[in-house]
Amino acid sequence: MNTASTETRTLKKSVAQAYNKVNQEFYATGVISQRINVFCDRLIIFAQHKRIPAFKVLSENFKELTAYADAALIAEFKSRLKKEIEEATGHKVTSVLKDYDPETEHACCVIIFAEKNIELL
């Protein structure tokens, strides 16, 4: 079996678990689904989340309030995810970029590692 592909699967699994763990800490629920693609020193996570029921109710009449709350939660989520991924993989993360669409409950997250040629990737 190809060692690089085994290491890539291990990395993807570690990142998926870290992402789900942080999601559970923030929203008390795991993700519905997630797919991870690897590109050199970057990982892209496509996920579908379950919206917090209170946010669904608030967004009907207070869309701006829930948009601000989503933005604040995403900022905190990115900080926590960066730490979790660094601990899980042993690789320094330069950036975590994330966006979330509350209507479809889809999210996209890009993890950029500091090293350009990570052996695992």
PLY file of the C-alpha trace (Angstrom):
ply
format ascii 1.0
element vertex 121
property float x
property float y
property float z
element edge 120
property int vertex1
property int vertex2
end_header
0.00 0.00 0.00
1.21 3.50 -0.79
2.57 5.15 2.37
1.72 8.66 1.16
-1.94 7.78 0.60
-2.12 6.08 4.00
-0.61 9.16 5.66
-2.99 11.44 3.76
-5.98 9.35 4.93
-4.67 9.55 8.50
-4.28 13.32 8.21
-7.79 13.71 6.78
-9.21 11.58 9.59
-7.41 13.64 12.26
-8.62 16.91 10.74
-12.18 15.60 10.36
-12.23 14.55 14.01
-10.82 17.93 15.13
-13.41 19.81 13.03
-16.26 17.72 14.41
-14.97 18.08 17.99
-14.86 21.88 17.75
-18.29 21.91 16.12
-19.69 19.85 19.01
-18.10 22.20 21.56
-19.60 25.28 19.91
-22.97 24.03 18.74
-23.63 20.91 20.86
-23.91 18.83 17.70
-21.59 17.27 15.18
-21.62 18.00 11.48
-24.10 16.20 9.25
-21.48 15.48 6.61
-17.98 16.55 5.65
-15.57 15.98 2.81
-11.89 16.93 2.87
-9.74 17.60 -0.17
-5.94 17.95 0.03
-3.92 20.35 -2.13
-0.20 20.48 -1.24
-0.06 22.56 1.95
-3.83 23.19 2.07
-6.91 21.28 3.13
-10.41 22.22 2.08
-13.26 20.99 4.24
-16.78 20.98 2.79
-19.35 20.39 5.51
-23.04 20.52 6.16
-24.03 21.71 9.61
-27.21 21.67 11.64
-28.34 25.22 12.40
-28.95 26.13 16.03
-32.77 26.18 16.38
-32.76 29.49 18.26
-30.83 31.11 15.39
-33.42 29.83 12.91
-36.18 31.52 14.90
-34.24 34.76 15.42
-33.22 35.01 11.76
-36.85 35.43 10.72
-37.12 38.88 12.37
-33.54 39.71 13.38
-31.45 38.72 10.36
-28.71 41.29 11.15
-28.39 40.06 14.73
-27.93 36.44 13.68
-25.46 37.50 10.96
-23.32 39.23 13.60
-23.62 36.25 15.94
-22.65 33.86 13.11
-19.61 36.02 12.31
-18.50 36.07 15.95
-18.95 32.31 16.31
-17.02 31.66 13.09
-14.11 33.82 14.32
-13.95 31.88 17.58
-14.41 28.57 15.76
-11.44 29.30 13.46
-9.17 30.12 16.39
-10.13 26.94 18.25
-9.90 24.78 15.11
-6.40 26.07 14.35
-5.24 24.99 17.81
-6.95 21.58 17.55
-5.48 20.84 14.11
-1.97 21.84 15.20
-2.28 19.52 18.21
-3.76 16.67 16.15
-1.29 16.84 13.25
1.86 18.31 14.76
1.99 20.84 11.89
1.80 24.61 12.29
-1.25 26.19 10.70
-0.80 29.62 9.10
-4.45 30.39 8.40
-7.95 29.05 8.82
-10.53 30.53 6.47
-14.21 29.70 6.88
-17.57 30.69 5.47
-21.05 29.45 6.32
-24.40 29.79 4.53
-27.18 29.73 7.14
-29.91 29.08 4.55
-28.42 25.84 3.21
-26.35 25.05 6.33
-23.28 24.46 4.12
-19.80 25.52 5.18
-16.39 25.63 3.56
-13.18 25.81 5.54
-9.63 26.16 4.18
-6.66 25.16 6.35
-3.29 26.53 5.22
-0.24 24.92 6.78
2.99 26.87 7.38
5.23 24.34 5.65
5.08 24.33 1.87
6.07 20.68 1.50
4.50 18.75 4.32
5.62 15.13 4.10
2.10 13.87 4.76
0.71 15.74 1.81
0 1
1 2
2 3
3 4
4 5
5 6
6 7
7 8
8 9
9 10
10 11
11 12
12 13
13 14
14 15
15 16
16 17
17 18
18 19
19 20
20 21
21 22
22 23
23 24
24 25
25 26
26 27
27 28
28 29
29 30
30 31
31 32
32 33
33 34
34 35
35 36
36 37
37 38
38 39
39 40
40 41
41 42
42 43
43 44
44 45
45 46
46 47
47 48
48 49
49 50
50 51
51 52
52 53
53 54
54 55
55 56
56 57
57 58
58 59
59 60
60 61
61 62
62 63
63 64
64 65
65 66
66 67
67 68
68 69
69 70
70 71
71 72
72 73
73 74
74 75
75 76
76 77
77 78
78 79
79 80
80 81
81 82
82 83
83 84
84 85
85 86
86 87
87 88
88 89
89 90
90 91
91 92
92 93
93 94
94 95
95 96
96 97
97 98
98 99
99 100
100 101
101 102
102 103
103 104
104 105
105 106
106 107
107 108
108 109
109 110
110 111
111 112
112 113
113 114
114 115
115 116
116 117
117 118
118 119
119 120
